[in-house]
């Protein structure tokens, strides 16, 4: 494996690790907001969180 190929594979790994970390942090923050928000129903809030998460990663809306 050449040095250029190693750099490319490393950069791809860093890219996906970064986005996985951001997505995990987003889900954690959304979950904490869900726990603290006592005025809305749990199922509605959970669907909003899932819908927002799927839109961020490019999937279709689940609602």
PDB file of N, CA, C and O in Angstrom:
ATOM      1  N   UNK A   1       0.849  -1.174   0.000  1.00  0.00           N
ATOM      2  CA  UNK A   1       0.000   0.000   0.000  1.00  0.00           C
ATOM      3  C   UNK A   1       0.896   1.239   0.000  1.00  0.00           C
ATOM      4  O   UNK A   1       1.804   1.370   0.821  1.00  0.00           O
ATOM      5  N   UNK A   2       0.625   2.122  -0.918  1.00  0.00           N
ATOM      6  CA  UNK A   2       1.443   3.333  -1.013  1.00  0.00           C
ATOM      7  C   UNK A   2       1.054   4.331   0.078  1.00  0.00           C
ATOM      8  O   UNK A   2       0.017   4.200   0.728  1.00  0.00           O
ATOM      9  N   UNK A   3       1.905   5.314   0.254  1.00  0.00           N
ATOM     10  CA  UNK A   3       1.643   6.339   1.261  1.00  0.00           C
ATOM     11  C   UNK A   3       0.366   7.103   0.941  1.00  0.00           C
ATOM     12  O   UNK A   3      -0.411   7.420   1.841  1.00  0.00           O
ATOM     13  N   UNK A   4       0.145   7.400  -0.338  1.00  0.00           N
ATOM     14  CA  UNK A   4      -1.058   8.135  -0.738  1.00  0.00           C
ATOM     15  C   UNK A   4      -2.319   7.329  -0.424  1.00  0.00           C
ATOM     16  O   UNK A   4      -3.311   7.889   0.042  1.00  0.00           O
ATOM     17  N   UNK A   5      -2.289   6.027  -0.676  1.00  0.00           N
ATOM     18  CA  UNK A   5      -3.446   5.182  -0.364  1.00  0.00           C
ATOM     19  C   UNK A   5      -3.698   5.127   1.137  1.00  0.00           C
ATOM     20  O   UNK A   5      -4.847   5.121   1.580  1.00  0.00           O
ATOM     21  N   UNK A   6      -2.625   5.086   1.917  1.00  0.00           N
ATOM     22  CA  UNK A   6      -2.774   5.066   3.373  1.00  0.00           C
ATOM     23  C   UNK A   6      -3.387   6.373   3.867  1.00  0.00           C
ATOM     24  O   UNK A   6      -4.242   6.363   4.753  1.00  0.00           O
ATOM     25  N   UNK A   7      -2.956   7.491   3.302  1.00  0.00           N
ATOM     26  CA  UNK A   7      -3.505   8.792   3.698  1.00  0.00           C
ATOM     27  C   UNK A   7      -4.979   8.874   3.324  1.00  0.00           C
ATOM     28  O   UNK A   7      -5.793   9.357   4.110  1.00  0.00           O
ATOM     29  N   UNK A   8      -5.328   8.404   2.123  1.00  0.00           N
ATOM     30  CA  UNK A   8      -6.736   8.431   1.695  1.00  0.00           C
ATOM     31  C   UNK A   8      -7.606   7.592   2.621  1.00  0.00           C
ATOM     32  O   UNK A   8      -8.670   8.042   3.046  1.00  0.00           O
ATOM     33  N   UNK A   9      -7.163   6.380   2.938  1.00  0.00           N
ATOM     34  CA  UNK A   9      -7.976   5.515   3.804  1.00  0.00           C
ATOM     35  C   UNK A   9      -8.074   6.095   5.211  1.00  0.00           C
ATOM     36  O   UNK A   9      -9.113   5.969   5.859  1.00  0.00           O
ATOM     37  N   UNK A  10      -7.011   6.725   5.690  1.00  0.00           N
ATOM     38  CA  UNK A  10      -7.054   7.364   7.003  1.00  0.00           C
ATOM     39  C   UNK A  10      -8.041   8.526   6.998  1.00  0.00           C
ATOM     40  O   UNK A  10      -8.824   8.678   7.935  1.00  0.00           O
ATOM     41  N   UNK A  11      -8.009   9.349   5.944  1.00  0.00           N
ATOM     42  CA  UNK A  11      -8.915  10.492   5.853  1.00  0.00           C
ATOM     43  C   UNK A  11     -10.369  10.049   5.792  1.00  0.00           C
ATOM     44  O   UNK A  11     -11.235  10.682   6.397  1.00  0.00           O
ATOM     45  N   UNK A  12     -10.648   8.965   5.067  1.00  0.00           N
ATOM     46  CA  UNK A  12     -12.020   8.452   5.000  1.00  0.00           C
ATOM     47  C   UNK A  12     -12.468   7.972   6.380  1.00  0.00           C
ATOM     48  O   UNK A  12     -13.602   8.220   6.789  1.00  0.00           O
ATOM     49  N   UNK A  13     -11.580   7.290   7.093  1.00  0.00           N
ATOM     50  CA  UNK A  13     -11.905   6.831   8.445  1.00  0.00           C
ATOM     51  C   UNK A  13     -12.167   7.980   9.395  1.00  0.00           C
ATOM     52  O   UNK A  13     -13.106   7.926  10.189  1.00  0.00           O
ATOM     53  N   UNK A  14     -11.354   9.018   9.325  1.00  0.00           N
ATOM     54  CA  UNK A  14     -11.545  10.197  10.174  1.00  0.00           C
ATOM     55  C   UNK A  14     -12.861  10.879   9.835  1.00  0.00           C
ATOM     56  O   UNK A  14     -13.591  11.305  10.730  1.00  0.00           O
ATOM     57  N   UNK A  15     -13.169  10.984   8.543  1.00  0.00           N
ATOM     58  CA  UNK A  15     -14.413  11.621   8.098  1.00  0.00           C
ATOM     59  C   UNK A  15     -15.627  10.903   8.686  1.00  0.00           C
ATOM     60  O   UNK A  15     -16.517  11.544   9.246  1.00  0.00           O
ATOM     61  N   UNK A  16     -15.664   9.567   8.560  1.00  0.00           N
ATOM     62  CA  UNK A  16     -16.810   8.827   9.070  1.00  0.00           C
ATOM     63  C   UNK A  16     -16.850   8.829  10.594  1.00  0.00           C
ATOM     64  O   UNK A  16     -17.933   8.870  11.178  1.00  0.00           O
ATOM     65  N   UNK A  17     -15.701   8.786  11.243  1.00  0.00           N
ATOM     66  CA  UNK A  17     -15.663   8.850  12.705  1.00  0.00           C
ATOM     67  C   UNK A  17     -16.192  10.190  13.198  1.00  0.00           C
ATOM     68  O   UNK A  17     -16.932  10.250  14.179  1.00  0.00           O
ATOM     69  N   UNK A  18     -15.810  11.262  12.514  1.00  0.00           N
ATOM     70  CA  UNK A  18     -16.271  12.602  12.880  1.00  0.00           C
ATOM     71  C   UNK A  18     -17.787  12.687  12.778  1.00  0.00           C
ATOM     72  O   UNK A  18     -18.449  13.167  13.699  1.00  0.00           O
ATOM     73  N   UNK A  19     -18.341  12.220  11.656  1.00  0.00           N
ATOM     74  CA  UNK A  19     -19.789  12.312  11.472  1.00  0.00           C
ATOM     75  C   UNK A  19     -20.539  11.397  12.435  1.00  0.00           C
ATOM     76  O   UNK A  19     -21.627  11.747  12.891  1.00  0.00           O
ATOM     77  N   UNK A  20     -19.981  10.242  12.748  1.00  0.00           N
ATOM     78  CA  UNK A  20     -20.613   9.355  13.730  1.00  0.00           C
ATOM     79  C   UNK A  20     -20.618  10.006  15.110  1.00  0.00           C
ATOM     80  O   UNK A  20     -21.591   9.883  15.854  1.00  0.00           O
ATOM     81  N   UNK A  21     -19.531  10.699  15.452  1.00  0.00           N
ATOM     82  CA  UNK A  21     -19.455  11.390  16.741  1.00  0.00           C
ATOM     83  C   UNK A  21     -20.467  12.521  16.812  1.00  0.00           C
ATOM     84  O   UNK A  21     -21.154  12.681  17.821  1.00  0.00           O
ATOM     85  N   UNK A  22     -20.562  13.309  15.741  1.00  0.00           N
ATOM     86  CA  UNK A  22     -21.526  14.415  15.710  1.00  0.00           C
ATOM     87  C   UNK A  22     -22.947  13.881  15.826  1.00  0.00           C
ATOM     88  O   UNK A  22     -23.761  14.433  16.566  1.00  0.00           O
ATOM     89  N   UNK A  23     -23.248  12.812  15.099  1.00  0.00           N
ATOM     90  CA  UNK A  23     -24.585  12.230  15.153  1.00  0.00           C
ATOM     91  C   UNK A  23     -24.893  11.694  16.548  1.00  0.00           C
ATOM     92  O   UNK A  23     -26.015  11.840  17.034  1.00  0.00           O
ATOM     93  N   UNK A  24     -23.904  11.074  17.197  1.00  0.00           N
ATOM     94  CA  UNK A  24     -24.094  10.560  18.555  1.00  0.00           C
ATOM     95  C   UNK A  24     -24.339  11.700  19.533  1.00  0.00           C
ATOM     96  O   UNK A  24     -25.218  11.606  20.389  1.00  0.00           O
ATOM     97  N   UNK A  25     -23.570  12.771  19.413  1.00  0.00           N
ATOM     98  CA  UNK A  25     -23.773  13.927  20.292  1.00  0.00           C
ATOM     99  C   UNK A  25     -25.140  14.550  20.064  1.00  0.00           C
ATOM    100  O   UNK A  25     -25.811  14.950  21.016  1.00  0.00           O
ATOM    101  N   UNK A  26     -25.553  14.634  18.805  1.00  0.00           N
ATOM    102  CA  UNK A  26     -26.874  15.186  18.494  1.00  0.00           C
ATOM    103  C   UNK A  26     -27.968  14.342  19.148  1.00  0.00           C
ATOM    104  O   UNK A  26     -28.912  14.878  19.729  1.00  0.00           O
ATOM    105  N   UNK A  27     -27.833  13.020  19.048  1.00  0.00           N
ATOM    106  CA  UNK A  27     -28.836  12.137  19.647  1.00  0.00           C
ATOM    107  C   UNK A  27     -28.839  12.252  21.166  1.00  0.00           C
ATOM    108  O   UNK A  27     -29.900  12.212  21.789  1.00  0.00           O
ATOM    109  N   UNK A  28     -27.665  12.395  21.763  1.00  0.00           N
ATOM    110  CA  UNK A  28     -27.575  12.539  23.216  1.00  0.00           C
ATOM    111  C   UNK A  28     -28.251  13.826  23.676  1.00  0.00           C
ATOM    112  O   UNK A  28     -29.005  13.823  24.649  1.00  0.00           O
ATOM    113  N   UNK A  29     -27.983  14.916  22.981  1.00  0.00           N
ATOM    114  CA  UNK A  29     -28.605  16.196  23.326  1.00  0.00           C
ATOM    115  C   UNK A  29     -30.118  16.116  23.154  1.00  0.00           C
ATOM    116  O   UNK A  29     -30.872  16.599  23.998  1.00  0.00           O
ATOM    117  N   UNK A  30     -30.555  15.503  22.055  1.00  0.00           N
ATOM    118  CA  UNK A  30     -31.992  15.364  21.814  1.00  0.00           C
ATOM    119  C   UNK A  30     -32.646  14.511  22.903  1.00  0.00           C
ATOM    120  O   UNK A  30     -33.755  14.809  23.346  1.00  0.00           O
ATOM    121  N   UNK A  31     -31.961  13.454  23.332  1.00  0.00           N
ATOM    122  CA  UNK A  31     -32.506  12.603  24.392  1.00  0.00           C
ATOM    123  C   UNK A  31     -32.607  13.367  25.709  1.00  0.00           C
ATOM    124  O   UNK A  31     -33.597  13.239  26.429  1.00  0.00           O
ATOM    125  N   UNK A  32     -31.585  14.160  26.025  1.00  0.00           N
ATOM    126  CA  UNK A  32     -31.633  14.947  27.261  1.00  0.00           C
ATOM    127  C   UNK A  32     -32.753  15.975  27.211  1.00  0.00           C
ATOM    128  O   UNK A  32     -33.427  16.216  28.212  1.00  0.00           O
ATOM    129  N   UNK A  33     -32.953  16.585  26.035  1.00  0.00           N
ATOM    130  CA  UNK A  33     -34.069  17.521  25.892  1.00  0.00           C
ATOM    131  C   UNK A  33     -35.396  16.793  26.078  1.00  0.00           C
ATOM    132  O   UNK A  33     -36.329  17.323  26.682  1.00  0.00           O
ATOM    133  N   UNK A  34     -35.467  15.582  25.556  1.00  0.00           N
ATOM    134  CA  UNK A  34     -36.674  14.772  25.698  1.00  0.00           C
ATOM    135  C   UNK A  34     -36.965  14.494  27.167  1.00  0.00           C
ATOM    136  O   UNK A  34     -38.117  14.553  27.596  1.00  0.00           O
ATOM    137  N   UNK A  35     -35.934  14.194  27.932  1.00  0.00           N
ATOM    138  CA  UNK A  35     -36.119  13.907  29.355  1.00  0.00           C
ATOM    139  C   UNK A  35     -36.568  15.143  30.131  1.00  0.00           C
ATOM    140  O   UNK A  35     -37.361  15.040  31.067  1.00  0.00           O
ATOM    141  N   UNK A  36     -36.063  16.300  29.743  1.00  0.00           N
ATOM    142  CA  UNK A  36     -36.382  17.519  30.489  1.00  0.00           C
ATOM    143  C   UNK A  36     -37.689  18.155  30.053  1.00  0.00           C
ATOM    144  O   UNK A  36     -38.283  18.922  30.810  1.00  0.00           O
ATOM    145  N   UNK A  37     -38.146  17.853  28.848  1.00  0.00           N
ATOM    146  CA  UNK A  37     -39.368  18.478  28.339  1.00  0.00           C
ATOM    147  C   UNK A  37     -40.576  17.683  28.818  1.00  0.00           C
ATOM    148  O   UNK A  37     -40.919  16.651  28.241  1.00  0.00           O
ATOM    149  N   UNK A  38     -41.211  18.168  29.868  1.00  0.00           N
ATOM    150  CA  UNK A  38     -42.326  17.420  30.461  1.00  0.00           C
ATOM    151  C   UNK A  38     -43.678  17.874  29.915  1.00  0.00           C
ATOM    152  O   UNK A  38     -44.707  17.306  30.280  1.00  0.00           O
ATOM    153  N   UNK A  39     -43.695  18.880  29.054  1.00  0.00           N
ATOM    154  CA  UNK A  39     -44.965  19.417  28.581  1.00  0.00           C
ATOM    155  C   UNK A  39     -45.513  18.696  27.355  1.00  0.00           C
ATOM    156  O   UNK A  39     -46.711  18.775  27.084  1.00  0.00           O
ATOM    157  N   UNK A  40     -44.666  17.999  26.613  1.00  0.00           N
ATOM    158  CA  UNK A  40     -45.142  17.318  25.406  1.00  0.00           C
ATOM    159  C   UNK A  40     -45.182  15.812  25.633  1.00  0.00           C
ATOM    160  O   UNK A  40     -44.535  15.285  26.538  1.00  0.00           O
ATOM    161  N   UNK A  41     -45.947  15.141  24.800  1.00  0.00           N
ATOM    162  CA  UNK A  41     -46.039  13.684  24.957  1.00  0.00           C
ATOM    163  C   UNK A  41     -44.742  13.028  24.508  1.00  0.00           C
ATOM    164  O   UNK A  41     -44.058  13.523  23.611  1.00  0.00           O
ATOM    165  N   UNK A  42     -44.417  11.921  25.137  1.00  0.00           N
ATOM    166  CA  UNK A  42     -43.162  11.219  24.880  1.00  0.00           C
ATOM    167  C   UNK A  42     -43.088  10.703  23.454  1.00  0.00           C
ATOM    168  O   UNK A  42     -42.058  10.856  22.798  1.00  0.00           O
ATOM    169  N   UNK A  43     -44.149  10.099  22.967  1.00  0.00           N
ATOM    170  CA  UNK A  43     -44.102   9.495  21.631  1.00  0.00           C
ATOM    171  C   UNK A  43     -43.951  10.555  20.544  1.00  0.00           C
ATOM    172  O   UNK A  43     -43.224  10.346  19.572  1.00  0.00           O
ATOM    173  N   UNK A  44     -44.623  11.676  20.700  1.00  0.00           N
ATOM    174  CA  UNK A  44     -44.522  12.749  19.711  1.00  0.00           C
ATOM    175  C   UNK A  44     -43.108  13.316  19.677  1.00  0.00           C
ATOM    176  O   UNK A  44     -42.550  13.545  18.604  1.00  0.00           O
ATOM    177  N   UNK A  45     -42.536  13.540  20.844  1.00  0.00           N
ATOM    178  CA  UNK A  45     -41.184  14.088  20.923  1.00  0.00           C
ATOM    179  C   UNK A  45     -40.169  13.099  20.352  1.00  0.00           C
ATOM    180  O   UNK A  45     -39.241  13.497  19.647  1.00  0.00           O
ATOM    181  N   UNK A  46     -40.344  11.809  20.656  1.00  0.00           N
ATOM    182  CA  UNK A  46     -39.431  10.793  20.151  1.00  0.00           C
ATOM    183  C   UNK A  46     -39.485  10.714  18.629  1.00  0.00           C
ATOM    184  O   UNK A  46     -38.448  10.578  17.978  1.00  0.00           O
ATOM    185  N   UNK A  47     -40.683  10.798  18.059  1.00  0.00           N
ATOM    186  CA  UNK A  47     -40.814  10.794  16.601  1.00  0.00           C
ATOM    187  C   UNK A  47     -40.134  12.011  15.985  1.00  0.00           C
ATOM    188  O   UNK A  47     -39.504  11.903  14.933  1.00  0.00           O
ATOM    189  N   UNK A  48     -40.256  13.162  16.630  1.00  0.00           N
ATOM    190  CA  UNK A  48     -39.583  14.364  16.131  1.00  0.00           C
ATOM    191  C   UNK A  48     -38.073  14.188  16.131  1.00  0.00           C
ATOM    192  O   UNK A  48     -37.401  14.578  15.176  1.00  0.00           O
ATOM    193  N   UNK A  49     -37.534  13.603  17.196  1.00  0.00           N
ATOM    194  CA  UNK A  49     -36.092  13.378  17.298  1.00  0.00           C
ATOM    195  C   UNK A  49     -35.622  12.411  16.213  1.00  0.00           C
ATOM    196  O   UNK A  49     -34.618  12.663  15.546  1.00  0.00           O
ATOM    197  N   UNK A  50     -36.347  11.306  16.037  1.00  0.00           N
ATOM    198  CA  UNK A  50     -35.972  10.333  15.010  1.00  0.00           C
ATOM    199  C   UNK A  50     -36.068  10.931  13.614  1.00  0.00           C
ATOM    200  O   UNK A  50     -35.191  10.712  12.779  1.00  0.00           O
ATOM    201  N   UNK A  51     -37.127  11.683  13.364  1.00  0.00           N
ATOM    202  CA  UNK A  51     -37.313  12.307  12.057  1.00  0.00           C
ATOM    203  C   UNK A  51     -36.173  13.271  11.757  1.00  0.00           C
ATOM    204  O   UNK A  51     -35.636  13.282  10.649  1.00  0.00           O
ATOM    205  N   UNK A  52     -35.804  14.083  12.752  1.00  0.00           N
ATOM    206  CA  UNK A  52     -34.717  15.041  12.580  1.00  0.00           C
ATOM    207  C   UNK A  52     -33.390  14.326  12.337  1.00  0.00           C
ATOM    208  O   UNK A  52     -32.595  14.747  11.497  1.00  0.00           O
ATOM    209  N   UNK A  53     -33.158  13.253  13.071  1.00  0.00           N
ATOM    210  CA  UNK A  53     -31.916  12.489  12.910  1.00  0.00           C
ATOM    211  C   UNK A  53     -31.828  11.867  11.526  1.00  0.00           C
ATOM    212  O   UNK A  53     -30.783  11.937  10.881  1.00  0.00           O
ATOM    213  N   UNK A  54     -32.923  11.256  11.062  1.00  0.00           N
ATOM    214  CA  UNK A  54     -32.912  10.629   9.740  1.00  0.00           C
ATOM    215  C   UNK A  54     -32.736  11.663   8.632  1.00  0.00           C
ATOM    216  O   UNK A  54     -32.091  11.388   7.620  1.00  0.00           O
ATOM    217  N   UNK A  55     -33.310  12.855   8.823  1.00  0.00           N
ATOM    218  CA  UNK A  55     -33.112  13.908   7.821  1.00  0.00           C
ATOM    219  C   UNK A  55     -31.654  14.344   7.782  1.00  0.00           C
ATOM    220  O   UNK A  55     -31.120  14.631   6.711  1.00  0.00           O
ATOM    221  N   UNK A  56     -31.005  14.395   8.944  1.00  0.00           N
ATOM    222  CA  UNK A  56     -29.601  14.811   8.991  1.00  0.00           C
ATOM    223  C   UNK A  56     -28.690  13.830   8.264  1.00  0.00           C
ATOM    224  O   UNK A  56     -27.694  14.240   7.669  1.00  0.00           O
ATOM    225  N   UNK A  57     -29.018  12.536   8.303  1.00  0.00           N
ATOM    226  CA  UNK A  57     -28.170  11.566   7.614  1.00  0.00           C
ATOM    227  C   UNK A  57     -28.673  11.252   6.210  1.00  0.00           C
ATOM    228  O   UNK A  57     -28.128  10.377   5.537  1.00  0.00           O
ATOM    229  N   UNK A  58     -29.714  11.964   5.763  1.00  0.00           N
ATOM    230  CA  UNK A  58     -30.155  11.850   4.377  1.00  0.00           C
ATOM    231  C   UNK A  58     -31.200  10.790   4.107  1.00  0.00           C
ATOM    232  O   UNK A  58     -31.471  10.479   2.947  1.00  0.00           O
ATOM    233  N   UNK A  59     -31.796  10.226   5.147  1.00  0.00           N
ATOM    234  CA  UNK A  59     -32.850   9.244   4.930  1.00  0.00           C
ATOM    235  C   UNK A  59     -34.184   9.955   4.792  1.00  0.00           C
ATOM    236  O   UNK A  59     -34.273  11.158   5.036  1.00  0.00           O
ATOM    237  N   UNK A  60     -35.204   9.238   4.408  1.00  0.00           N
ATOM    238  CA  UNK A  60     -36.527   9.833   4.226  1.00  0.00           C
ATOM    239  C   UNK A  60     -37.160  10.113   5.581  1.00  0.00           C
ATOM    240  O   UNK A  60     -36.758   9.553   6.601  1.00  0.00           O
ATOM    241  N   UNK A  61     -38.150  10.983   5.571  1.00  0.00           N
ATOM    242  CA  UNK A  61     -38.874  11.287   6.804  1.00  0.00           C
ATOM    243  C   UNK A  61     -39.691  10.080   7.229  1.00  0.00           C
ATOM    244  O   UNK A  61     -40.238   9.363   6.392  1.00  0.00           O
ATOM    245  N   UNK A  62     -39.770   9.859   8.538  1.00  0.00           N
ATOM    246  CA  UNK A  62     -40.516   8.698   9.024  1.00  0.00           C
ATOM    247  C   UNK A  62     -41.944   9.057   9.388  1.00  0.00           C
ATOM    248  O   UNK A  62     -42.758   8.161   9.610  1.00  0.00           O
ATOM    249  N   UNK A  63     -42.270  10.331   9.456  1.00  0.00           N
ATOM    250  CA  UNK A  63     -43.639  10.731   9.790  1.00  0.00           C
ATOM    251  C   UNK A  63     -44.523  10.627   8.574  1.00  0.00           C
ATOM    252  O   UNK A  63     -45.716  10.921   8.651  1.00  0.00           O
TER     253      UNK A  63
END
